[in-house]
Amino acid sequence: MPDTELMLTLIERIGVPVATLIAAGYLIMWLLKNATKEREQWQQRDEQNDERIMKLVESSSDALLHVKIALEQNTQAMKEYIRFRGGQ
């Protein structure tokens, strides 16, 4: 931001309303730049979190598939045991 003497000189020459408009314009541009940076950072974090969630879903799906297979094998073994015990 320009030094104080320059700002006072500008205010004296162009007036308070115009100087206020210039300051407001500068503030708006500064806020827009920071908002854009912040939005990009959040987007990057969101993409990283999406990747982590997908890995978690894949590993959970694999674990559930193994449990399903084990349960089916156990059910089949129980059916064969019941059939064997019922035959005697």
C-alpha positions in Angstrom: 0.0 0.0 0.0 1.4 3.5 -0.8 2.9 5.6 1.9 0.8 8.0 4.0 2.1 11.2 2.4 1.1 10.0 -1.1 -2.3 9.0 0.1 -2.9 12.4 1.7 -1.8 14.1 -1.5 -4.2 12.0 -3.5 -7.0 12.8 -1.1 -6.3 16.5 -1.3 -6.2 16.5 -5.1 -9.0 14.1 -6.1 -11.2 14.3 -3.0 -12.4 11.9 -0.3 -15.2 10.2 -2.3 -12.9 9.2 -5.2 -10.1 8.1 -2.8 -12.6 6.0 -0.9 -13.7 4.4 -4.2 -10.1 3.6 -5.1 -9.5 2.1 -1.6 -12.7 0.1 -1.8 -11.7 -1.2 -5.3 -8.3 -2.2 -4.0 -10.0 -4.0 -1.0 -12.4 -5.8 -3.3 -9.5 -7.0 -5.6 -7.5 -8.1 -2.6 -10.5 -10.1 -1.2 -11.1 -11.7 -4.6 -7.5 -12.8 -4.9 -7.5 -14.3 -1.4 -10.9 -16.0 -2.0 -9.6 -17.6 -5.2 -6.5 -18.9 -3.4 -8.6 -20.2 -0.5 -11.0 -21.9 -3.0 -8.1 -23.6 -4.8 -6.7 -24.9 -1.5 -10.1 -26.3 -0.4 -10.5 -27.9 -3.8 -7.1 -29.6 -3.5 -7.9 -30.8 0.0 -11.3 -32.1 -1.2 -9.5 -34.0 -4.0 -7.1 -35.5 -1.5 -9.9 -36.5 0.8 -11.8 -38.1 -2.1 -8.8 -40.2 -2.9 -8.5 -41.3 0.7 -12.2 -42.2 0.8 -12.0 -44.2 -2.4 -9.0 -46.2 -0.9 -11.0 -46.8 2.2 -14.1 -47.9 0.3 -12.0 -50.3 -1.8 -10.3 -51.8 1.3 -13.6 -52.2 3.1 -15.2 -53.8 0.0 -12.3 -56.3 -0.2 -12.6 -57.1 3.5 -16.4 -57.6 3.2 -15.9 -59.9 0.2 -13.5 -62.0 2.2 -16.0 -62.2 5.0 -18.7 -63.2 2.5 -16.6 -65.9 1.0 -15.7 -67.3 4.5 -19.3 -67.2 5.6 -20.4 -69.1 2.4 -17.7 -71.7 3.0 -18.8 -72.0 6.6 -22.4 -72.4 5.6 -21.5 -75.1 3.1 -19.5 -76.9 5.7 -22.4 -76.8 8.2 -24.8 -78.1 5.6 -22.4 -81.0 4.9 -22.0 -81.7 8.6 -25.8 -81.7 9.1 -26.3 -84.0 6.1 -23.5 -86.3 7.5 -25.0 -86.3 11.1 -28.5 -86.7 9.8 -27.6 -89.8 7.8 -26.4 -91.8 10.8 
